[in-house]
Amino acid sequence: MKKYMHTLKKAFVATLPVMAAYLVLGAGFGIVLKTKGYGIIWAIAMSLLIYAGSMQFVAINLISGGASYLTIALTTLMVNARHLFYGISMIEKYKDMGKVKPYLIFSLTDETYSLVGTDKNEHTKEYYLMVSLLNQLYWISGSVIGSLLGSILPFNTEGIDFSLTALFITIFIDQWRNVTNHFPAALGVITTLICLLVFGADNFLIPAMLVITAVLLTVRGREEIFNEY
């Protein structure tokens, strides 16, 4: 028991930055979900079973807008396609994880990957499990808090769903400033704008993601393009 408590303490300290982010963003998700007419049960269920921050925000509009199952499935695949690429790098690290391996794969978010994927230390299966589990608990807690706040907040919450968009814009600007190769970023912006004009605001996402993915895979072998990517 002492060993497990030590591992839990170590995992908790490592995940503190994620907790700060997940409680805030999760609360934003819960608030937006509540304003669309979906209560705390939906917040818990989506954060427990979907557990994909950006996709959960997207899913709110898809569900409330009556999108088809095919549209939801394709959108989810496109939005979360990045997991296919960095998930491959975890095959060796997770190969001997036994019964907890399916959950570790499911719970491998961007932030969890940043903690375990780049970790150079030799950690146990229990440590990876606790890091993954704690991060999801933070997200679920934030979602619940947001759902409750959405029921009692006296002010207009319109526009709060833009918080995730603002976060991605901030990340985009930070990445643009810190790398010398802007090809992937420019490709994403230009392709998205073209698809927005061609397909309209309701249908541009999937074509844009398909074109971006196809182009990146086509030129992946050119080291000069992906040197900073």
Phi, psi and omega in degrees: 000320180298322179297315181293323178294323177295318179295318179298317178298318179296317180293321180297315179297319182293330185263004181303316177298323179293320179302314180301318181286316185291325179295320180288308182292322177297321178296320177299318177297314180298321179294312180298318180300318180294321180293339178271000176099010180249123188274199188295328179297318177296320180299314180294314183298315181292321180286335179276319188260328179269304177048060177215094189319297183296321181292329178294321176296316179296321183297330180302311181289326179295315181291312182292336180269000177074033180295152180288161178299323180296316179297316179297317181295314181293320178296317178299317179298316182291315182296323184259014183300332181300333180296331179297324184283309182278344176293329179299325181289350181262000183301313182293318183291328184259006188294332182248033185273356175064223186293337182274355183302314179303320180291321179299322177292314180300320188268013182278080176278175179303315184289322177295320178298322180297335180270318185261330183288327180259008182284122181268354182275158177273104180249161182274168176301321181297322181295312179298321178296316182292322176299312181296316182292317179299316180299319178292323177297323177298316182294317178298316179299315178299319179297318179294314178301316180296320179297319178293318178296323179297339180276338187239350182296130183277349184259165181288123182266010180299131179098350182292338178291350177282353183301319180290323176299317178298321179297315181293325176296318178298315179297319180300313181297318180297316179294320180299320183285337187256359176236156180266338181262114184254012183301308181300318181295314179296320178301315181298315182293311184295315180297318180296317179296318179296314180294328177296318180289323184281313188259346180090166186295334184271346188229009187278337191298308184296312177302319180297315180294323178296315181294315180299314180298317181297316181294316181296320178292326181293319185260010186301327183287350182274102188300329183292333181278321185260016182301323182251001187281000000 
